[in-house]
Amino acid sequence: MKRLAWILGSVAILGLLQWAATAFLLDGPVRQGPYYYQIIILAGVNIILAVSLNLTNGITGQFSIGHAGFFAVGAYVSASLTYYGGPALRHALAFLPAFAQNGALLVIALLASALATALAGLLVGIPSLRLRGDYLAIVTLGFGEIIRVLILNIDAVGGARGFVGIPKLSNFFWVYLLATMTVATVWNLSRSSYGRAFLAIRENEIAAQAMGVDVTRHKVTAFVISSMFAGMAGCLFGHYTMYLHTNSFTFVKSFEIIIMIAIGGLGSIEGAILGAVVLTVLPELFRGFEGYRIVIYSLALILIMIYRPQGLLGRASLLGRRGGGAVTSAVKGGR
């Protein structure tokens, strides 16, 4: 019943947000409706990024700082597909009405981005996730920068000029549908036998391995799932903005996503959502303070870290047990 209530509540909230975005912001008296609508879209994309990274950094306890690299892979792979292969795909889908063609094309692009980033996550994860701590962080950071530099030197996707001409296929419905799917997937995964193994690895990797948990396999699984959702977020981002440039995928973006989950609370799915929304809206609230905007924004983050170092929501809502209990429950729940 709780799960059903959670699903119905999520649908109701999405419905209200859709009504607000269309009826009030776009069609209502607010002249800057498209501006606010874009903030809502970017907040949804950041929710997908934060919740997916939280699976690796917060729940599994690994320190990955290359999430922007997978974000970029998903964005450019899907944009290339719809830009170069879009006319052929539309011709094959000519029997469908225009809106259905757009939806089908976006679904194909999402699947392509998911497949590409899952493969990239697997290729990066298998060798790097045998490392720990700072070494893993350096490897993932290097991956993100390699992807960015490669894109800069590929003329087919615009290179340093940026990728233009991407069809606008993404909208509120698709962004928040995927955000809901991301939250539901991570939520249920964290409460499965795999989730208990993830928690065991985070609490004490050596103890988890001694109890029979396949540490490397579980870390790679979490990393691949996290990468896949980041790539799909990139697909939605590219097909909403209709323009891609590597400036949107620097290591600074990776750090922004880490700050989101740190502010909300590592390991807390609700905290990741809150952190994503706060860090999307907060810079816009300070936009009127030009010259002091970055100072005020940074000061706000510092105050949060000083007075709420565990994050705004902490991680108590996700963790029923801590320490050795997590290791024991992983073994009892199945490996």
Buried (B, 14 or more C-beta within 10 A) or exposed (E): EEEEEEEEEBEEEBEEBBEBBBEEBBEEEEEEBEEBBBBBBBBBBBBBBBBBBBBBBBBBBBBBBBBBBBBBBBBBBBBBBBBEBBEEBBEEBEEBEEEEBBBBBBEBBBBBBBBBBBBBBBEBBBEBBEBEEEEBBBBBBBBBBEBBEBBBEEEEBBBEEBBEEBBEBBBBEBBBEBBBEBBBBBBEBBEEBBBBBBBBBBBBBEBBBEBEBBBBBBBBBBBBBBBBBBBBBBBBBBBBBBBBBBEBBBBEBBBBBBBBBBBBBBBBBBBBBBBBBBBBBBBBEBEEEEEEBEEBBEEBBEEBBEEBEBBBBBBEEBBEBEEEBBBBBBBEBEB
